[in-house]
């Protein structure tokens, strides 16, 4: 998590990075505050137009970072005017000093933005346990506030500034209608290790010019998170800092939508879900040391929640992940991971596929299984593992990556 | 799991392997049945004297192997005359053919032992999903039965024959009194990967000449398992084959002990617990790729069960395990693992030690913490991580190993 040494870009990085259009009411600036890294940007400042509403979901860790506590409180107000993100230091497990540091950062940002401290949202990512010197933001945030920019380059710089062990920036955009009004949704994310199902990537920020009340915004965000960030895992380790914030500036001027069940929201929900899935998948594609992007599909479970737990048991199994790294269609390890999930399963009804190749059925190896065909599937950079439990109609889909010696090298190489 | 290539002996292997004394009523023989390996023994046959009583605990996997199902049934009878163990093939997820294979193995063994098939216990370890040809036992088991031996060399050969990816054989012995009578307890185990808290190592077999009724034997075994094999994890992956069997031949001729609470059992329980802990620790010491033996101690939790779950969350965290591999006193990752366990914890009361070095207290870095002292602790082959939650008096202790590129190499190297 703390390394700043150059790591090659993940082989699973997207071929094309989208240019993000402007979102009315959002301006961005980045800066070098030398919080931990030198020679690169490590601060993102986002100015949000008056009237911006915020929604958020956070880590379920019992030991959350000081910024997570701050954002949870700030959400009670519901109004947002500025977002400050730093990379290099997570300000997590820093005790009273951590809380003071967040409060001071908010004050500095509030002065720069001309707003209340409670309208400032803060996220930090990087090393845990090191005090974060908020004094480093003094001057920097005011400077940022003076040069915020709504353009594509500013969005690209924003995605870059929040990276830690990420090997590529993560950004996505959607355009959709609410009623007759066109609205934009932009998102950026960061995260590569310490990614687990209990919530988002470490950090993701989504901005829209839609006009939506906070209760509605929170509803669509929670629903979208369940289908996206809560379905991605790299190593099963849940961060103390996981933060997903959604800001709506209202500047698109769409007709008021006051109920979460309003049918005019259907397209917006779909576009948001889609964008969140894209960002979540980008996180799995940048999993530390990843060489394979893995989709795990479980069907025929007792229920959807049961299917999800089984899918996560498969996606988090070191033996399954190392087998995929080794391009080994080792379905025995998939059986093991199904068995250990503790969910209803009947060994003698299980069927397992790698890609389109059914390797097992009715509790034994598929007699028609071709090792050559399975090997061809395993050599691809994208691998799908599918399990049919044959019990009922519960289903789930999660995304992960393989476990390679690259993960060990990034997280645990012997210090020289 | 399937490799038979030579792996160097774990640096954590014991310096001395004990010679196991005879256990009255137990004779052992090994053989080469070429089930998967060639040039090594892969079958263990144990003859048990008439009147031998069996107890057992098994994997909690919902997809257990065919031999596990067989042993669970055989325990209902409670009488044991023979144990057959093979390495190389786990006979797991082999459907109807797997069940037939176990039944035929039991018949062959019963003929060799001159007993009922229901008095034969069977365990298999190795690759999952491959049909096991029980015909390979034909002739082999009868030959074994004709040359069983009670001596130390036979015990050493037994521990060797059941190995798969193990880099060293695992055996232990204790001598203890029940009343005025001296009884012996011998144990052998195997396991290196796919080791997780839901039960034992993959396979462990314990033999005693004590005379104990089955209910008492089962009681002492279950109690001992909770303190030993259920406190060890290598990779959090629970095997489909985990089996721990305890056989009591009764040939020591101790006074009858009919109640599990009989105080004359105290020394026996203590010796058995101690032997089971020794075997469980040997498994962690032979964790695939392990270079550090890690003890995780949690205290101050809401209760013992809560402490156990937190300890397991730490012991199974890839980020904690890679940090230990890297000799990095990264207590931030310990905080993360405490937080993700989902158990009651208060960030601001946490204290963390590596060895005797307190690195964090009251939710922040210990101001007296010496990086040099912590680094010295981390360079040792044995590392203890201690966490005090500061809430109540719940405590737990578990054992694991670090996560190195050796684990990846054993389980996932790209197939060439």
Interface residues (C-beta under 8 A of the other chain):
Chain A: X1 X59 X60 X61 X62 X63 X64 X90 X92 X93 X94 X95 X96 X97 X98 X127 X128 X129 X130 X131 X193 X194 X196 X198 X235 X236 X237 X238 X239 X240 X316 X317 X318 X319 X321 X322 X323 X324 X325 X326 X327 X328 X331 X332 X333 X335 X336 X337 X338 X339 X340 X341 X342 X343 X344 X345 X346 X347 X348 X350 X360 X362 X363 X364 X365 X402 X403 X404 X405 X407 X408 X409 X411 X412 X413 X414 X415
Chain B: X1 X59 X60 X61 X62 X63 X64 X90 X92 X93 X94 X95 X96 X97 X98 X127 X128 X129 X130 X131 X193 X194 X196 X198 X235 X236 X237 X238 X239 X240 X316 X317 X318 X319 X321 X322 X323 X324 X325 X326 X327 X328 X331 X332 X333 X335 X336 X337 X338 X339 X340 X341 X342 X343 X344 X345 X347 X348 X350 X360 X362 X363 X364 X365 X402 X403 X404 X405 X407 X408 X409 X411 X412 X413 X414 X415
